Amino acid sequence: MTKSEIKFLGGPQSRRKELLFTFDIFFQFIKGFRALHFIGPCITVFGSARFKEDHEFYKLTRKASAEFAKLGFTIMTGGGPGIMEAANRGAKDVGGRSVGCNIQLPMEQGVNPYCDKWVEIKHFFVRKVMLIKYSFAFVVMPGGFGTLDEYFEAITLIQTKKIRNFPVIIFCKEFHQKLIEHNEMMKEMGTISDSDMKLFLVTDSIEEAVEVIRENSIKRHGLKPEENIRPFGWLFESRFRF
C-alpha cells in the first residue's frame, strides 16, 4: 500500500453535536461556580468510595478532616461514600463546613448525608476543576484510579505553575509505597526534577499535616477569618450561601 492509498479513519464530526456539547460544558461550569461561590477556602480530600465506616482509612480520614476543619477551612470532597463521606463527616463532627462536588454516573453513587452543600456535575473534567479551583491544600487518601487521577492533576498544575504551590499531602505511607517508589524512579530517570519531589509530603501524622497546612496555606497566602459577605440579590445568590 502506497502513501496515496492510505485512508484515515473518520470519527464523530457533527458540528451541531460538538456545538451543543460545548454549550453543555459551559452551563456545567456556570452551575458549579454559582453553587460553590461562597464556600470559602477549601481543603480537598481525595480518596476511594469503597471503604466502610469501620475501616482504618475511613477513621483516619474522619479524624484528619476534623482537624483541618478546625483551622477554618471548608472540607471539600467528591461528595460520594467511603473516604469522601469520612472527610465530610469529620468536618461536621466539629461544626465545620462540608461540601461535595458529586459526579453523575449511570450507577448513581449519590451524595453522602454529611454535605452542607453539594453540586452534581456530568463530566469528570469539569468536576476536577471545581475540586481544585477553591482549594488551598490537597489531601490524598488511599484510593483507586480516580484518586490517582486527581492527585496527578493537582500536582501537575502546581508543577507547571498553573496554580499556586499549595500543599499536597499523601497519607498512609504503606498503601502508597509503590507510588512513592514510582516518583523516585521518575526522578532518577530525569522525567521529573529534584525540586518536584518537594511538591508533596508523604506522612502518617495528622499533626504534621496540620502544621504544613498552617504554614503553607494559611500564613503563606495570608488567609484571615472571613467577614460577612453579602450576596447579590439580583443574581439570586442568597439561596446559594451556607
Beta strands, then each sheet from edge to edge (+ up, - down):
strand 1: 42-46
strand 2: 74-77
strand 3: 98-103
strand 4: 117-121
strand 5: 135-140
strand 6: 168-171
strand 7: 201-203
sheet 1: 4+ 3+ 2+ 1+ 5+ 6+ 7+
end
